Amino acid sequence: MSKDKLRFNTKTIHGGQEPDKAYGSVMPPIYQTSTYAQSTPGGHQGYEYSRSGNPTRTALENSLASIENGAYGLAFASGLAAIDAVIKLLKPGDEVISTNDLYGGSYRLFTKIFEDFGIKFHFVNMESLSNVENAINKNTKLIWVETPTNPMMNIIDIEAISKIAKKHQLLLGVDNTFATPYLQRPLDLGADLVMHSATKYLGGHSDVVMGALVVKDKKLAEKLYFIQNASGAVAGPMDSFLVLRGIKTLHIRMQRHCENGEAVAKYLANHPKIEKVYWPGFNSHPNHEIAKKQMKGYGGMISFVTKGNNYQEAIRIVENLKVFTLAESLGGVESLAGHPASMTHASIPKEEREKTGVVDALIRLSVGIEDEKDLIEDLEQAIG
């Protein structure tokens, strides 16, 4: 059977993988080396310097391409390094249309770094397709989508946005960190490139920082490989090994994340002290029907607001959690809680973040794979 024809759960383990050529090692060894012996100048076995390429990183990049149904994978030192490489495809004067409800680090990279180099960013509500169409002009080169968005869990129709991008000959990039390829595969829906903070669900164990890009087009891949090598923000071999190992259990972890996420979301929705719960699985969630169409499930990310929108009340809740850990990041096997206004989205001005719903009392949960009853009991005692 061709490994291109494997189903997703099998691809996580076998996709793009071969036993190591040296001794038949089933798991790729950690090639902890910076350089490689040459028989004559330029006479090497495919690797010469580990910034340009490393066998452990290559194994991971092949796996990334496989699970996203792409042809080329690239691993970076962080998710932001991966996004940085994408924006380096552009030139001064080019413009980008981005999701307005955006991870704070992406917003900071766009506005505090690349705007100074003459690239202009438009942050629009992409739930309405007309907003995207209206923002396009002759300088637009890239549409940047997050779905589900961070932290409001807004759903954007990737297939519909891809049609707009193709009509105007624009690149479409999708941050697929929250959904993972277990739940949605943007390249299949018409995106040109997919980005991951592999720190999160792909690694899955809160022990590595890494970013990833996956594309289908060879010319685009060649440009990105050049930027990856020239800029140098590459993933190291140990980190590559850890994420490759994480991917092998992605499918079973995501199944439990989804099950626990649904249980926690329904518990919070029925709690008398909770005003609003943001989770794409609710019929009442904006664009729920789109989520149902383009996703296999609804994930383990949830945001909620307490009644009264009281900042101090939100802080009290997250400080009182015992099983959930108050921490940055998401996507690990352990459940995490965060307060976006003071943590992940602190870099976004208050008036800007509140326009998208990131109010002072918003709490974001990354629901892990523990016993759902323990998670609900923890929320019960913390909310009071």
Residue pairs with C-beta under 8 A, 6 or more apart in sequence:
3 11
3 14
3 15
3 16
3 17
3 66
6 14
6 15
8 67
8 181
8 182
8 251
9 251
11 66
11 67
12 63
12 67
12 247
12 248
12 249
12 250
12 251
13 248
15 62
15 63
15 66
15 67
16 59
16 62
16 63
16 64
16 65
16 66
16 73
17 28
17 59
17 62
17 63
19 25
19 26
20 28
20 29
20 55
22 29
27 241
27 244
27 245
28 55
28 56
28 59
28 60
28 241
28 244
29 55
29 56
30 56
30 237
30 238
30 241
31 50
31 54
31 55
31 56
31 237
32 237
32 238
33 50
33 54
33 237
34 49
34 50
35 48
35 49
35 50
36 44
36 45
36 47
36 48
36 49
37 44
38 44
38 48
46 53
47 53
47 54
47 55
50 57
50 234
50 237
51 229
51 232
51 234
52 229
54 234
54 237
54 240
56 237
56 240
56 241
56 244
57 75
57 234
57 235
57 236
57 237
57 240
59 240
59 244
60 73
60 75
60 235
60 240
60 241
60 243
60 244
60 247
61 72
61 73
61 74
61 75
62 73
63 73
63 244
63 247
64 70
64 73
64 74
64 75
64 196
64 198
64 202
64 212
64 214
64 247
65 71
65 72
65 73
65 214
66 73
67 181
67 247
67 250
68 176
68 181
68 185
68 186
68 187
68 194
68 214
69 181
69 185
69 187
69 188
70 187
70 194
70 214
70 215
70 216
71 215
71 216
71 217
71 218
71 221
72 214
72 215
72 216
72 218
72 221
72 224
72 225
73 212
73 213
73 214
74 82
74 85
74 212
74 213
74 214
74 221
74 224
74 225
74 228
75 198
75 210
75 211
75 212
75 234
75 235
75 240
75 243
76 82
76 85
76 210
76 211
76 212
76 213
76 228
76 233
76 234
76 235
77 209
77 210
77 211
77 233
77 234
77 235
77 236
78 197
78 199
78 209
78 210
78 211
78 233
79 105
79 177
79 195
79 196
79 197
79 198
79 199
79 200
79 210
79 211
79 212
80 105
80 106
80 109
80 197
80 211
81 211
81 231
81 233
82 195
82 196
82 197
82 211
82 212
82 213
83 106
83 109
83 175
83 195
83 211
84 109
84 113
84 231
84 233
85 213
85 224
85 227
85 228
85 231
85 233
86 142
86 144
86 173
86 193
86 195
86 213
86 224
87 96
87 109
87 110
87 114
87 119
87 142
88 227
88 231
89 141
89 142
89 171
89 223
89 224
89 227
90 96
90 119
90 141
90 142
91 119
92 117
92 118
92 119
93 118
93 119
93 139
94 119
94 120
94 139
94 140
94 141
94 142
95 119
95 120
95 121
95 122
95 137
95 139
95 140
95 141
96 110
96 119
96 120
96 121
96 122
96 140
96 141
96 142
96 143
96 144
97 121
97 122
97 124
97 132
97 135
97 136
97 140
97 142
97 143
97 144
98 106
98 110
98 121
98 122
98 123
98 124
98 143
98 144
99 123
99 124
99 126
99 144
99 145
99 146
99 147
99 149
99 154
99 156
100 123
100 124
100 125
100 126
100 355
100 356
101 125
101 146
101 149
101 150
101 151
101 152
101 154
101 356
101 357
101 358
102 123
102 146
102 149
102 150
103 146
103 150
103 175
103 344
103 345
104 340
104 344
104 345
104 346
104 347
104 348
105 344
105 347
106 144
106 146
106 175
107 123
107 347
107 348
108 347
108 348
110 119
110 121
111 121
112 347
114 121
115 121
120 139
122 135
124 131
124 132
124 135
125 131
125 356
126 132
126 145
126 154
126 156
126 161
127 154
127 155
127 156
127 286
127 287
129 157
129 160
129 161
129 164
132 143
132 161
132 164
133 164
136 164
136 168
136 170
140 168
140 170
141 170
141 171
142 170
142 171
142 172
142 173
143 161
143 164
143 165
143 170
143 171
143 172
143 173
144 173
144 175
145 156
145 158
145 161
145 172
145 173
145 174
145 175
145 186
145 191
146 156
146 174
146 175
146 177
146 178
147 154
147 155
147 156
147 158
147 174
147 175
147 178
147 179
147 184
148 154
148 155
148 178
148 179
148 280
148 291
148 299
148 301
149 155
149 156
149 178
150 177
150 178
150 301
150 344
150 364
151 278
151 301
151 303
151 338
151 340
151 344
151 345
151 358
151 362
151 364
152 278
152 303
152 356
152 357
152 358
153 178
153 278
153 279
153 280
153 285
153 301
153 302
153 303
154 286
154 287
155 280
155 285
155 286
155 287
155 288
155 290
155 291
156 287
156 290
157 287
157 290
157 294
158 174
158 184
158 186
158 189
158 190
158 191
158 294
159 189
159 190
159 294
161 172
161 190
162 172
162 189
162 190
162 191
163 190
164 170
165 171
165 172
165 190
165 192
166 190
171 192
171 193
171 220
172 190
172 191
172 192
172 193
173 191
173 192
173 193
173 194
173 195
174 186
174 191
174 193
174 194
174 195
175 195
175 196
175 197
176 184
176 185
176 186
176 194
176 195
176 196
177 195
177 196
177 197
177 200
177 201
177 331
178 200
178 201
178 299
178 301
178 330
179 295
179 299
180 196
180 201
180 202
180 250
180 254
181 194
181 250
182 201
182 250
182 251
182 254
182 255
182 296
182 297
183 254
183 258
183 295
183 296
183 297
183 298
183 299
184 294
184 295
184 296
185 194
186 194
187 193
187 194
187 214
187 215
187 216
189 294
192 215
192 216
192 217
192 220
193 213
193 214
193 215
193 220
193 224
194 213
194 214
194 215
195 211
195 212
195 213
196 202
196 211
196 212
196 213
196 214
197 210
197 211
198 208
198 210
198 211
198 212
198 243
199 208
199 209
199 210
199 211
199 329
199 331
200 329
200 330
200 331
200 332
201 250
201 253
201 254
201 257
201 330
201 331
202 210
202 212
202 243
202 246
202 247
202 250
202 331
203 210
203 242
203 243
203 246
203 331
203 332
204 246
204 249
204 250
204 253
204 331
204 332
204 333
205 242
205 246
205 332
205 333
206 329
206 332
206 333
206 334
207 242
208 239
208 242
208 243
208 246
209 239
210 235
210 239
210 240
210 243
211 235
213 224
215 221
215 224
228 234
235 243
253 333
253 369
254 297
254 299
254 300
255 297
256 369
257 299
257 300
257 367
257 368
257 369
258 297
258 298
258 299
258 300
259 372
260 300
260 335
260 367
260 368
260 369
260 370
260 372
260 375
261 279
261 281
261 298
261 299
261 300
261 301
261 302
261 367
262 279
262 281
262 298
263 372
263 375
263 376
264 302
264 365
264 367
264 372
264 375
264 376
264 379
265 277
265 279
265 281
265 282
265 302
267 376
267 379
268 274
268 277
268 302
268 304
268 379
269 277
269 279
269 282
271 383
273 306
273 307
273 383
273 384
274 304
274 305
274 306
274 307
274 383
275 304
275 305
275 306
275 307
275 308
275 309
276 304
276 305
277 302
277 303
277 304
278 285
278 302
278 303
278 304
278 357
279 285
279 298
279 301
279 302
279 303
280 287
280 288
280 291
280 295
280 298
280 299
281 288
281 291
281 297
281 298
282 288
285 291
291 298
300 366
300 367
300 368
301 330
301 364
301 365
301 366
301 367
302 364
302 365
302 367
303 340
303 362
303 363
303 364
303 365
304 362
304 363
304 365
305 359
305 361
305 362
305 363
306 313
306 314
306 317
306 361
306 363
306 383
308 361
309 359
309 360
309 361
310 360
310 361
311 341
311 360
311 361
313 361
314 339
314 360
314 361
314 362
314 363
315 339
315 342
317 363
317 382
317 383
318 324
318 326
318 337
318 338
318 339
318 363
318 382
319 326
320 381
320 382
320 384
321 337
321 378
321 379
321 382
322 378
322 381
322 382
323 335
323 370
323 374
323 375
323 377
323 378
324 335
324 336
324 337
324 365
324 375
324 378
324 379
324 382
325 334
325 335
325 336
325 337
326 336
326 337
326 338
326 339
327 336
327 337
327 338
328 338
328 343
328 344
329 336
329 366
330 336
330 338
330 364
330 366
331 366
332 366
332 368
333 368
333 369
334 368
334 370
335 365
335 366
335 367
335 368
335 370
335 375
336 365
336 366
336 368
337 363
337 364
337 365
337 366
338 344
338 363
338 364
338 365
338 366
339 362
339 363
339 364
340 353
340 358
340 362
340 364
341 350
341 353
341 358
341 359
341 360
341 362
344 364
345 353
345 358
348 358
367 375
368 375
